[in-house]
């Protein structure tokens, strides 16, 4: 079963051009579109359970250090490129400046918590939708040859929804690969869907990773001191084309930097593309903003903390009297273990 992150353009070999779905619930949206002139996008079918069982790979111990013998990923694995941010330094801060870089050398264990909220309401009808949370236990091990090339060993994902937990249990033992930039961003990640996983479950798993990587707070290339400020701007080609702007202030110490970020995501145009269909709606209004805090350990792949966003949007279809109003929110948080 191939990766089912929402992509645009063609597929070239095993590298996919990224067009992520940002905070959209296809089921809730499809149900509401009847009043907006849209079409049914369909549901996710389960992949064949007759596929050969994969071999689960045990995660390394936290004392293991880097690896000279990384695991071999399945031939079905796909590479997903993550849009990179443009970072512009505002103020260099005070004290002796120092270069901030991420260069993992140690095995790190995390619990990645993600939660997305979407409540939709068509004019004159009852609201629908709610939260979907996924927690991914993971162990990240850098390679000795290149610390910015790391492997991620996943435990059994969980959710407050028992059905989601059940659907995701097949992901336990999955191994992925992450390529970092020196500024802490993820350049790309490689993942393969395990045999027997449903489309909906695999989408939840992949989106938890993708949406988190899109909200990592990047570091500036220039040496800085405490109190430094910078702006990171990223273009996200999604169901709506977005410009993400992070305004970041450096606190903590240069040995354990604390990044405080204000985040705003705004649409570049008024087009909303309904996932898995040829339908488009008009974006009448859109807000998504929030903040986050990350405490970095340069020897580990990810920091501690994350980003929280809140917002909403109003979408209009063929019938302007039947507007679709959505409340949205999301949380992406790394908890080191």
Secondary structure, 3 states (H helix, E strand, C coil): CCCCCCEEEEEECCEEEECCCCCCCHHHHHHHHHHCCCCCCCCCCECCCCCCCCCCCCCCCCCCCCECCCCCCCCCCEEEECCCCEEEEEECCEEEEECCCCCCCCCEEEEEEEEEEEEEEECCCCCEEEEEEEEEEEEEEEECCCCCEEEEEECCCECCCHHHHHHHHHHCCCEEEEEECCCCCEEEEEECCCCCCEHHHHHHHHHHHHHHHCCCCCCCCCCEEECCEEEEEEEECCCCCEEEEEEEEEEECCCCEEEEEEEEEEECCCEEECCCCCCEEEEEEEEEEEEEEEECCCCCCCCEEEEEEEEEEEEECCCCCCCEEEEEEEEEEEEEC
